[in-house]
Amino acid sequence: MQLRLSSTTRRRLAGPLLVGTVLAGVVLIGPSAGGVAAAGCEPPDADAAPTSEPPDSVADPAEAQELDSRCDLDPAAYYLAYQGADYDMATAQPAPGGQPTSNVVTEDASAEAGPPRHVPLPPPAEPGPLDDNTFVDAGDSGWVETDADRESTFALDVDTGSYTVAQAFLAQGYRPDPDSIRPEEWVNSFDYGDPPAEDAALGATVEAGVAAGGEPTLVRIGVATVDLGDEERPPANITFVIDTSGSMDIRERLGLVKASLALLVRQLRTDDTIAIVTYGDDADPVLAPTPVAAWREIVDAIDSLQPGGSTNMEAGLRTGYEQARDSFDPEALNVVVLASDGVANQGVTDADELTEAITQAGDEGVHLVTIGYGMGNYNDHLMEQLANQGDGFYSYVDTYAEAVRLFVTELTPTLTVVAAEAKIQVVFDSDVVARYRLIGYENRELDDSDFRDDSVDAGELGAGHRVSAVYELDLVDGTTDGAVAGEVRLRWADPDTGEVTETETPIELGGEASDELRLATLVAHTAEVLKGGEAVTERGITLESLLADAEALAADGVDGAGDIVELLTLATHASDPSVPATDVDG
């Protein structure tokens, strides 16, 4: 097959696109029952969009068996070569079983006789990126008087979906929906160079400094987990629950899912296993748990995925969890990965009902990671809540390059849970801090009394995870540098033994804010301004002032500053969420 790609299609792979969220796998070498498992292939370059046309062996499932090695797979080809479902002329619905319907329409008997005429099959109307999305406002961060409540308590959270959703909106010329913005997920999308924990599963880095204008005082609390070496990672049993309903045919979403799975096939160890469950009108166990050593069977299953039908997420999750339980290995990582646009329109559709069974499965050692796909007919709220209740995390990806980054570097190590029910409590000294404000974490807030109640559900952190929280403080008059503003308490349980650990780290006030603290605050304020938060807008903070700060950080060579400069540049040209932004180059 000779595949010709338009310049538009090629640009989609290089720039942001509103089609996908994918999950990450990583190349790690560890022990297996038969010795040392074979590692994955050389990873693709996440910063370079693929430009070569895909080989026939990938485009045609029948030829996948002719590949000499899984390293010959071209994951990008699944997206580039993706062909949508064929649609029936009368109903504009996918043909049964994903098979093409006739492209022939016969003239009515009363019409003049003649040969059959061929007409294009009409696809269903695609929603625009602003249509039919579900976001739920998590709330705004307000000031708290220290005399009234000196303790700030919340569950640790490693989600990053809100930030990449915003990137997807902006890439299409729209500011993100304010309800989609959760500032902590923006902050946690950046690396602040915190060292891994050494003497315990979790470690805290606390830095404080004065903002450029002299007030308020800024505090960043960085929580880092231990890093596991290649030889320490257990085998992974990953059950993919893939939405193959008709909406996954919108803007090649399913093609990106296939590309993601192909990345995983290339990158996992040979002793890892992949299972696949799909759902549309009902659930279908497409692939039993299969070791990556038998990669051709996995590739055949990937090639067979076709969109069609409604969206019975309940059936898909129940079948996926049954599969994960049946293959449960106490010595392995047991994970269900949901890949969907989050829309459930058949079976149980209520988030609370769906999460009840998931919570029980999390207690049994099967964790859920949710990966959101597409914008337009997308339910961010359901995907985020499912991950929270499933003791996992929620991600969203808007480019193929992001898919490569996640699949190659992030998923598998972070699935190794090292801290269960992880909580943080910041206790401020009312003689030093007059009031404080935590930016974000509104939907992870806990009662102060819950901190030492180990029956309360909190967050799970995996190896290699990094979490940050940003506070603003108004100090009591006369407070000097070197004063201790309070302490940071971390509390978590060992996932294997249940043993609980609690640590304390002081908050020592310093001079000027570090580059990392300035970057974290800049990211948090950008999220708040786009959300319309009064705490920042009433102080005169604007996108333009934030862009100037970002450019100054970038000029100083601060890692990550260039990314926020790019985002702010797009945001300043997007005047209204319902109106496309102007061309920044024009």
DRENKOLVO-699120 format. One record per residue (C-alpha): x, y, z; residue in one letter; residue number from 1. Coordinates in steps of 0.2 Angstrom, whole numbers, plus 5000, padded with zeros to 4 digits. Layout:
<sites>
px  py  pz  residuo  num
X  Y  Z  a  NUM;
...
</sites>
This chain:
<sites>
px  py  pz  residuo  num
5000  5000  5000  m  1;
5006  5017  4996  q  2;
5000  5030  5008  l  3;
5000  5048  5004  r  4;
5000  5060  5018  l  5;
4994  5078  5017  s  6;
5004  5092  5025  s  7;
4990  5095  5037  t  8;
4991  5077  5043  t  9;
5010  5078  5045  r  10;
5008  5094  5055  r  11;
4996  5086  5067  r  12;
5009  5074  5073  l  13;
5021  5088  5076  a  14;
5009  5101  5084  g  15;
4996  5100  5097  p  16;
4980  5091  5092  l  17;
4964  5088  5100  l  18;
4963  5069  5098  v  19;
4971  5060  5112  g  20;
4977  5055  5128  t  21;
4988  5041  5130  v  22;
4997  5032  5144  l  23;
5015  5029  5147  a  24;
5026  5013  5147  g  25;
5045  5013  5150  v  26;
5060  5002  5146  v  27;
5065  4993  5162  l  28;
5075  4977  5165  i  29;
5071  4966  5179  g  30;
5070  4948  5185  p  31;
5058  4936  5179  s  32;
5054  4918  5183  a  33;
5065  4912  5169  g  34;
5080  4924  5172  g  35;
5082  4942  5165  v  36;
5068  4948  5154  a  37;
5072  4956  5137  a  38;
5071  4975  5138  a  39;
5061  4986  5125  g  40;
5067  4994  5109  c  41;
5076  5010  5106  e  42;
5063  5023  5110  p  43;
5057  5035  5096  p  44;
5061  5053  5098  d  45;
5048  5062  5107  a  46;
5053  5079  5100  d  47;
5053  5074  5082  a  48;
5036  5070  5073  a  49;
5037  5055  5062  p  50;
5038  5060  5044  t  51;
5041  5043  5035  s  52;
5026  5035  5027  e  53;
5021  5019  5037  p  54;
5026  5002  5031  p  55;
5013  4991  5024  d  56;
5016  4978  5038  s  57;
5009  4990  5050  v  58;
4995  4997  5039  a  59;
4989  4979  5035  d  60;
4987  4968  5051  p  61;
4990  4952  5040  a  62;
5008  4958  5036  e  63;
5012  4961  5055  a  64;
5017  4943  5056  q  65;
5031  4946  5043  e  66;
5040  4958  5054  l  67;
5057  4951  5061  d  68;
5055  4960  5078  s  69;
5043  4971  5088  r  70;
5056  4985  5086  c  71;
5051  4985  5068  d  72;
5034  4992  5073  l  73;
5031  5010  5068  d  74;
5018  5016  5081  p  75;
5016  5033  5072  a  76;
5009  5023  5057  a  77;
4994  5018  5067  y  78;
4989  5036  5068  y  79;
4995  5042  5051  l  80;
4987  5027  5042  a  81;
4971  5027  5052  y  82;
4955  5026  5042  q  83;
4939  5029  5050  g  84;
4924  5017  5050  a  85;
4913  5015  5034  d  86;
4896  5022  5037  y  87;
4879  5016  5031  d  88;
4870  5028  5019  m  89;
4853  5027  5027  a  90;
4858  5028  5045  t  91;
4875  5037  5045  a  92;
4881  5024  5058  q  93;
4896  5012  5057  p  94;
4893  4997  5047  a  95;
4890  4981  5058  p  96;
4906  4973  5064  g  97;
4916  4987  5057  g  98;
4914  4980  5039  q  99;
4912  4992  5024  p  100;
4895  4994  5018  t  101;
4891  4995  4999  s  102;
4895  5012  4992  n  103;
4882  5010  4979  v  104;
4865  5018  4979  v  105;
4852  5012  4966  t  106;
4840  5024  4957  e  107;
4822  5023  4963  d  108;
4811  5012  4952  a  109;
4801  5026  4946  s  110;
4817  5036  4940  a  111;
4825  5034  4923  e  112;
4834  5018  4922  a  113;
4853  5019  4922  g  114;
4868  5011  4930  p  115;
4870  5012  4949  p  116;
4878  5028  4954  r  117;
4892  5029  4967  h  118;
4891  5042  4981  v  119;
4903  5045  4996  p  120;
4897  5038  5012  l  121;
4893  5052  5024  p  122;
4902  5052  5041  p  123;
4892  5058  5056  p  124;
4893  5076  5061  a  125;
4909  5079  5072  e  126;
4908  5090  5087  p  127;
4919  5105  5088  g  128;
4932  5106  5102  p  129;
4920  5117  5113  l  130;
4904  5106  5110  d  131;
4897  5094  5123  d  132;
4911  5094  5135  n  133;
4909  5091  5154  t  134;
4919  5100  5166  f  135;
4915  5103  5184  v  136;
4922  5118  5194  d  137;
4933  5112  5208  a  138;
4932  5129  5217  g  139;
4943  5144  5220  d  140;
4958  5146  5232  s  141;
4954  5158  5246  g  142;
4963  5166  5260  w  143;
4962  5158  5277  v  144;
4965  5167  5294  e  145;
4978  5157  5304  t  146;
4970  5161  5320  d  147;
4954  5153  5314  a  148;
4962  5137  5306  d  149;
4981  5135  5307  r  150;
4981  5118  5299  e  151;
4979  5115  5280  s  152;
4976  5096  5275  t  153;
4974  5087  5259  f  154;
4977  5071  5250  a  155;
4992  5071  5238  l  156;
4988  5070  5220  d  157;
4999  5067  5204  v  158;
4986  5071  5190  d  159;
4991  5082  5176  t  160;
4976  5081  5164  g  161;
4970  5098  5167  s  162;
4986  5106  5160  y  163;
4987  5096  5144  t  164;
4968  5099  5142  v  165;
4972  5118  5142  a  166;
4986  5115  5129  q  167;
4974  5106  5118  a  168;
4962  5121  5119  f  169;
4975  5134  5116  l  170;
4982  5124  5101  a  171;
4965  5126  5093  q  172;
4964  5145  5097  g  173;
4953  5144  5112  y  174;
4956  5148  5130  r  175;
4953  5133  5141  p  176;
4936  5131  5149  d  177;
4938  5139  5166  p  178;
4929  5124  5174  d  179;
4943  5113  5167  s  180;
4957  5122  5176  i  181;
4964  5114  5192  r  182;
4979  5123  5196  p  183;
4988  5109  5206  e  184;
4988  5099  5190  e  185;
4997  5113  5181  w  186;
5010  5115  5194  v  187;
5013  5096  5194  n  188;
5016  5096  5175  s  189;
5033  5104  5178  f  190;
5049  5098  5185  d  191;
5057  5108  5199  y  192;
5072  5097  5202  g  193;
5067  5089  5218  d  194;
5079  5075  5223  p  195;
5071  5058  5226  p  196;
5068  5052  5244  a  197;
5082  5042  5251  e  198;
5078  5036  5269  d  199;
5059  5034  5267  a  200;
5046  5031  5253  a  201;
5043  5050  5253  l  202;
5053  5065  5256  g  203;
5049  5084  5257  a  204;
5058  5099  5249  t  205;
5052  5115  5257  v  206;
5057  5132  5250  e  207;
5051  5149  5254  a  208;
5055  5167  5247  g  209;
5048  5184  5244  v  210;
5039  5188  5228  a  211;
5046  5201  5216  a  212;
5035  5214  5223  g  213;
5039  5210  5241  g  214;
5023  5202  5245  e  215;
5016  5189  5248  p  216;
5028  5177  5254  t  217;
5029  5161  5243  l  218;
5031  5143  5249  v  219;
5033  5128  5238  r  220;
5032  5111  5246  i  221;
5039  5097  5235  g  222;
5036  5079  5239  v  223;
5046  5066  5230  a  224;
5046  5047  5231  t  225;
5060  5035  5229  v  226;
5067  5031  5212  d  227;
5067  5012  5208  l  228;
5082  5005  5198  g  229;
5079  4995  5182  d  230;
5082  4979  5191  e  231;
5069  4983  5205  e  232;
5053  4985  5195  r  233;
5041  4970  5196  p  234;
5033  4963  5180  p  235;
5018  4973  5174  a  236;
5001  4966  5171  n  237;
4992  4979  5161  i  238;
4974  4977  5156  t  239;
4968  4990  5143  f  240;
4950  4994  5143  v  241;
4947  5003  5127  i  242;
4932  5014  5122  d  243;
4929  5008  5104  t  244;
4912  5017  5103  s  245;
4907  5028  5088  g  246;
4914  5044  5096  s  247;
4931  5036  5096  m  248;
4931  5038  5077  d  249;
4931  5057  5079  i  250;
4947  5065  5073  r  251;
4957  5049  5073  e  252;
4956  5046  5092  r  253;
4956  5027  5090  l  254;
4971  5028  5078  g  255;
4981  5037  5092  l  256;
4975  5023  5104  v  257;
4983  5010  5092  k  258;
4999  5020  5091  a  259;
5000  5021  5110  s  260;
4997  5002  5112  l  261;
5011  4999  5098  a  262;
5023  5010  5109  l  263;
5019  5000  5124  l  264;
5022  4984  5114  v  265;
5039  4991  5109  r  266;
5044  4997  5126  q  267;
5039  4984  5139  l  268;
5049  4969  5145  r  269;
5046  4952  5138  t  270;
5039  4946  5155  d  271;
5026  4960  5156  d  272;
5009  4956  5150  t  273;
4995  4965  5140  i  274;
4977  4961  5140  a  275;
4964  4971  5130  i  276;
4945  4973  5133  v  277;
4935  4984  5122  t  278;
4918  4991  5124  y  279;
4904  4999  5113  g  280;
4886  4993  5115  d  281;
4894  4979  5126  d  282;
4911  4973  5132  a  283;
4922  4961  5122  d  284;
4938  4953  5129  p  285;
4948  4955  5114  v  286;
4965  4948  5121  l  287;
4968  4938  5136  a  288;
4984  4942  5146  p  289;
4998  4940  5134  t  290;
5016  4941  5138  p  291;
5025  4954  5127  v  292;
5037  4940  5121  a  293;
5021  4935  5111  a  294;
5020  4952  5103  w  295;
5013  4947  5087  r  296;
4997  4941  5095  e  297;
4996  4958  5103  i  298;
4999  4967  5087  v  299;
4985  4957  5079  d  300;
4973  4962  5093  a  301;
4978  4981  5090  i  302;
4975  4979  5072  d  303;
4958  4972  5075  s  304;
4951  4987  5084  l  305;
4936  4996  5075  q  306;
4925  5010  5081  p  307;
4906  5008  5082  g  308;
4891  5008  5094  g  309;
4886  5017  5109  s  310;
4896  5019  5125  t  311;
4894  5006  5139  n  312;
4908  5011  5150  m  313;
4901  5001  5165  e  314;
4902  4984  5155  a  315;
4920  4989  5149  g  316;
4926  4992  5167  l  317;
4918  4977  5175  r  318;
4925  4965  5161  t  319;
4942  4974  5162  g  320;
4942  4972  5181  y  321;
4936  4954  5180  e  322;
4951  4951  5168  q  323;
4963  4959  5180  a  324;
4957  4949  5195  r  325;
4958  4933  5185  d  326;
4976  4936  5181  s  327;
4981  4945  5197  f  328;
4999  4942  5202  d  329;
5004  4948  5220  p  330;
5022  4949  5214  e  331;
5017  4960  5199  a  332;
5010  4977  5195  l  333;
4992  4975  5192  n  334;
4984  4989  5183  v  335;
4968  4993  5173  v  336;
4971  5007  5160  v  337;
4955  5016  5154  l  338;
4957  5024  5137  a  339;
4941  5034  5133  s  340;
4933  5051  5129  d  341;
4924  5049  5146  g  342;
4907  5048  5139  v  343;
4896  5035  5146  a  344;
4878  5034  5138  n  345;
4873  5015  5141  q  346;
4872  5005  5157  g  347;
4877  5014  5173  v  348;
4882  5032  5168  t  349;
4883  5040  5185  d  350;
4901  5044  5192  a  351;
4897  5039  5210  d  352;
4890  5022  5205  e  353;
4904  5018  5193  l  354;
4917  5023  5206  t  355;
4910  5012  5220  e  356;
4916  4995  5211  a  357;
4932  5004  5207  i  358;
4936  5008  5225  t  359;
4933  4990  5230  q  360;
4945  4984  5216  a  361;
4958  4997  5222  g  362;
4957  4989  5240  d  363;
4961  4972  5231  e  364;
4977  4979  5224  g  365;
4971  4983  5206  v  366;
4974  5001  5202  h  367;
4966  5012  5189  l  368;
4974  5024  5177  v  369;
4962  5034  5166  t  370;
4968  5042  5150  i  371;
4957  5055  5141  g  372;
4955  5056  5122  y  373;
4948  5070  5112  g  374;
4940  5087  5115  m  375;
4922  5089  5109  g  376;
4910  5076  5117  n  377;
4923  5074  5131  y  378;
4919  5071  5150  n  379;
4934  5077  5160  d  380;
4925  5076  5177  h  381;
4921  5057  5175  l  382;
4939  5053  5170  m  383;
4947  5063  5184  e  384;
4935  5056  5197  q  385;
4937  5038  5192  l  386;
4956  5039  5194  a  387;
4954  5047  5211  n  388;
4943  5033  5217  q  389;
4953  5020  5208  g  390;
4969  5024  5217  d  391;
4978  5029  5201  g  392;
4980  5045  5191  f  393;
4972  5054  5176  y  394;
4982  5060  5161  s  395;
4977  5068  5145  y  396;
4989  5070  5130  v  397;
4986  5081  5115  d  398;
5001  5077  5103  t  399;
5010  5061  5097  y  400;
5026  5068  5104  a  401;
5017  5068  5121  e  402;
5012  5050  5119  a  403;
5030  5045  5116  v  404;
5036  5055  5131  r  405;
5023  5046  5142  l  406;
5024  5029  5135  f  407;
5043  5028  5135  v  408;
5047  5037  5151  t  409;
5033  5038  5164  e  410;
5020  5025  5166  l  411;
5028  5009  5171  t  412;
5039  5015  5185  p  413;
5026  5026  5193  t  414;
5014  5011  5193  l  415;
5025  5004  5207  t  416;
5015  5011  5222  v  417;
5027  5015  5236  v  418;
5016  5026  5247  a  419;
4998  5022  5250  a  420;
4985  5034  5258  e  421;
4997  5048  5256  a  422;
4992  5064  5265  k  423;
5000  5081  5269  i  424;
4996  5093  5283  q  425;
5004  5110  5284  v  426;
5003  5118  5301  v  427;
5006  5137  5302  f  428;
5012  5147  5317  d  429;
5000  5161  5320  s  430;
5013  5172  5328  d  431;
5022  5172  5311  v  432;
5009  5169  5298  v  433;
4993  5180  5298  a  434;
4984  5171  5284  r  435;
4988  5159  5271  y  436;
4982  5153  5254  r  437;
4984  5136  5246  l  438;
4983  5137  5227  i  439;
4973  5122  5220  g  440;
4969  5105  5228  y  441;
4951  5110  5231  e  442;
4944  5093  5227  n  443;
4958  5084  5237  r  444;
4954  5094  5253  e  445;
4953  5084  5269  l  446;
4946  5088  5287  d  447;
4961  5092  5298  d  448;
4955  5077  5309  s  449;
4957  5065  5294  d  450;
4976  5067  5294  f  451;
4979  5054  5307  r  452;
4963  5044  5303  d  453;
4971  5030  5293  d  454;
4954  5024  5287  s  455;
4952  5039  5276  v  456;
4955  5037  5258  d  457;
4969  5048  5251  a  458;
4982  5047  5237  g  459;
4993  5034  5231  e  460;
5011  5039  5224  l  461;
5022  5028  5213  g  462;
5040  5027  5212  a  463;
5047  5042  5203  g  464;
5032  5053  5206  h  465;
5034  5071  5210  r  466;
5021  5082  5218  v  467;
5021  5101  5222  s  468;
5010  5113  5232  a  469;
5011  5132  5232  v  470;
5006  5143  5246  y  471;
5005  5162  5248  e  472;
5008  5169  5265  l  473;
5004  5186  5273  d  474;
5016  5187  5288  l  475;
5014  5196  5304  v  476;
5022  5213  5305  d  477;
5040  5212  5311  g  478;
5043  5194  5305  t  479;
5061  5193  5299  t  480;
5071  5181  5288  d  481;
5075  5164  5297  g  482;
5059  5164  5306  a  483;
5050  5147  5306  v  484;
5033  5149  5298  a  485;
5027  5131  5303  g  486;
5030  5113  5298  e  487;
5025  5101  5284  v  488;
5019  5084  5290  r  489;
5018  5069  5278  l  490;
5009  5053  5282  r  491;
5007  5037  5272  w  492;
5006  5019  5273  a  493;
5017  5005  5266  d  494;
5007  4997  5252  p  495;
5013  4980  5257  d  496;
5014  4980  5276  t  497;
5002  4994  5280  g  498;
5015  5001  5292  e  499;
5011  5020  5294  v  500;
5025  5033  5293  t  501;
5024  5052  5298  e  502;
5038  5065  5295  t  503;
5039  5083  5299  e  504;
5049  5097  5290  t  505;
5050  5115  5296  p  506;
5046  5130  5284  i  507;
5060  5142  5286  e  508;
5058  5159  5279  l  509;
5071  5165  5267  g  510;
5075  5180  5256  g  511;
5071  5181  5237  e  512;
5062  5167  5229  a  513;
5072  5153  5220  s  514;
5070  5151  5201  d  515;
5060  5135  5205  e  516;
5049  5144  5217  l  517;
5046  5158  5204  r  518;
5042  5145  5191  l  519;
5030  5136  5201  a  520;
5021  5152  5207  t  521;
5020  5158  5189  l  522;
5012  5142  5183  v  523;
5000  5142  5197  a  524;
4995  5161  5194  h  525;
4993  5157  5175  t  526;
4980  5144  5179  a  527;
4971  5155  5191  e  528;
4971  5170  5179  v  529;
4964  5159  5165  l  530;
4951  5152  5178  k  531;
4946  5170  5183  g  532;
4952  5168  5201  g  533;
4949  5184  5211  e  534;
4964  5181  5223  a  535;
4975  5185  5208  v  536;
4965  5196  5197  t  537;
4961  5208  5211  e  538;
4979  5211  5213  r  539;
4981  5216  5195  g  540;
4990  5200  5189  i  541;
4986  5198  5170  t  542;
4992  5187  5157  l  543;
5003  5200  5150  e  544;
5012  5203  5166  s  545;
5014  5184  5168  l  546;
5021  5183  5151  l  547;
5034  5196  5155  a  548;
5039  5186  5171  d  549;
5040  5170  5161  a  550;
5051  5178  5147  e  551;
5062  5184  5161  a  552;
5064  5167  5168  l  553;
5067  5160  5151  a  554;
5081  5173  5148  a  555;
5089  5167  5164  d  556;
5089  5149  5157  g  557;
5076  5142  5169  v  558;
5071  5124  5164  d  559;
5052  5124  5159  g  560;
5051  5143  5157  a  561;
5050  5142  5138  g  562;
5035  5130  5139  d  563;
5025  5142  5150  i  564;
5031  5157  5138  v  565;
5023  5147  5124  e  566;
5007  5144  5133  l  567;
5005  5162  5139  l  568;
5008  5168  5121  t  569;
4994  5158  5114  l  570;
4983  5163  5129  a  571;
4986  5181  5126  t  572;
4980  5179  5108  h  573;
4964  5169  5113  a  574;
4953  5183  5118  s  575;
4937  5173  5121  d  576;
4934  5154  5124  p  577;
4921  5154  5110  s  578;
4932  5164  5097  v  579;
4947  5157  5088  p  580;
4963  5165  5093  a  581;
4972  5176  5080  t  582;
4988  5169  5072  d  583;
5002  5174  5084  v  584;
5014  5175  5070  d  585;
5002  5187  5060  g  586;
</sites>
